[in-house]
């Protein structure tokens, strides 16, 4: 059974089609929101809809699964492919077309070196290989906890974190706060460790912020 046949098959059952739509939509929004959380929700939704269009038009020629097409494994592989690959590409296309202020090149470069928002969230949110159907409620709870933990940081650390979460580059944060870039990085590293403890992540999670 090809991908086309799989789609035709689930289309015959409103229940299966609804389940597939809900799971895949949740997964795509979760993965996009985790990586590009600073973008407006609507543009993430648009990217998801474009991914669906590409799926139903039979343009996912790169998709492959080792599982039988009529198995849950096949469907889960397809959902992960939509989230990790298709929706991400469609989002970048939308940003290019809309001439968004965010540099498209930034979407391809890991921010770990500069300890910006992605590095912070990679430390604090579930990894990509976690259950792809985790509800939005769980993510909202995590973000709420993170916000509370940020508020408990010292003013110096909190200022650096908030500047990074506002999508400011390290050099811009340094200029805004009037401190060297090296100080920004060291404070961000310290803040990340404290946030991990506050969020209950790591062997020293019991330590207070």
N, C-alpha and C positions, 0 to 999 in steps of 0.2 A: 504494500500500500504506500503510495507516494504521499508527499505532503499535501498535494491537491486532494487526493482521496481522503486523507485524514480530515481535512477541513470540510469536505463534502459530507463526511460521515457525522461529525459532530453537529453540523448544520441541520441535520435531520432530527435532532433532539434538542428542543428549546432548553431543557435542563442542563444537558452537557455543554451546550453553547454558552449559556449564561455562566456556568461554573468556570469554563475556560476563560471567558472574558474577564470575570472578576479576579481570578487568580493572576492572569497575565498582566492586567492593568495594575493591580496592587504591586506586583513585582517590579514592573517597569518604573512606576512612580517612586517606589522605595529606593531602587538602585540609583535613579537619576537624582532623587532628592538627597540621597546620602553623599553623592559626589559633587553635585552642583546645588547644594541647599540654599545658596544665596540668590539663585535665580527666581523670578516670579513663578508661582505655581502654574499659572496659565500656560506659560511657554513649555513647561514639562508635560502638561496635558496635551498640548498641540503636538509635541514630539511623539507621544504615545499614539495619538490618532494617526499620525503619518506612518508610524511603524505598522499599525493595523492595516492601513491601506496597502502598504508594500506586501504584507503577508497575504491578504486576500486576493491581490492581483497576481500572485504566484511569482514574485520576484526575489524570493529568498533562496537563491540557487546555492548559497554557501552552507546552508543548514544541513547537518547530518547527525544521526543518532545511532548508537549501537543497539538500542532497544527496539523491540518489535513495535511497529506503528500503532498497534491497538493496545499498547501498555501504558501504564501511568508514567513509566520511565521516559517514554518517547515524548509524552506531553510535557513533562517537567523539563526535559532537555530543550524543547522548543521554547518554553516560557523563559528559561534562563538565557537562551540565545537572543530572544527578543529584548530582554532587559539589559544584558551586558553589551550587546553588539548593535542591534538594529535601532533601538530607541536612542542610544547614545549618538549614533551617526546622524540620525534625523535631527537631534537637538543641535548638533554642530552645524548642520545645514541651515536650520532656522536662524541661528545666530549670525551666520554669514549673510543670509538673505536680508535679515533685518538690520544689519550693520550695527549690532549691539555694541555698547561701549566696552563690554568685556572682550579682551583680545582673544581671538580664536586659538592662537598659539598657546595661550595659558591652559587650555583644556587638554593639551597633549603633554604637558610638562608636570611632573610630580612636584608638589610644593613642600615636600618633606624637608628639603634642604633649607628652606627659609622659614619653616615652622609656621606656615599660614594655616588657614581654616581646614584644608583637607587633611593636613598632618594631625591636627588636633582631633578632628572627627574620626579619622582612621584609628586613633588610639581609644576613642571612647564609645564608638558605635559598633554594632555587630559586624563581623567580616562578611564579605560578599558571598562566601560559601555557606552562610547560615540559611535557614529555611526561607526559601524565596517567597513564601506566602505569609510571612509575619505581618500581622495587622498594623494599620497605621496608628492604632491606639498605643501599641508598644513603643513605636518611634516617638510619638508625642510625649509619652511618659519619660522617655530617656532625655529628650530635649528639655523637658521641664526640670528634671533633676539636674541636668547640666547647667541650666540657667541659675538655679538656686546655688549650685556649687560655685559658679563664677561670682555671684554676689558675695560669697563668703571669703573671697580672696582679699589680700591686702590691696589698698588703692593703686599702688604702683603696678602690681601684677594684673589687676583687673583692667586698668587702662590699656595695657598692652594687648590683653586678650580681646577686649571689645574692639580695639582698632583693627585687629586681625579679622575678627568676625564681621567687621564692616567692609571686608575685602580690600583693605589697604595693604600695599606692599610693605616689606620690612623697611625700606628706605623712607617711604612716606610716613610710616608710623614713627620712625626716629625723628623726622623733621617736625611732625605734629607735636610730639612730646618733648622735643628739645633734648634728646639723649642720643648717644652713639648707636649705630646699628648693632654693634656687638652686645650692647646692653639690652637691646630689644630681644635679640636671640636668646641671651642667657635668662632673661625674665620669662620669655615664652617657654623655655625648657623647664624652668622651675614651676611655672604655672601649670604646665601639662602634667607634671608629676603630682602636684597637689590635687588637680582635678581628677586624676586617675584614682587617687586614694579616696577622695570624696565620693566618687562614683562606685567605689567598691571593686576596682579593677587592679589586679596585681597582688603580689605577696604582702605588700605593706599597706593593704587597703584599710587596715584597722586604725592607721595613724590619722590623727585629726588634721584638718586643713588649717 
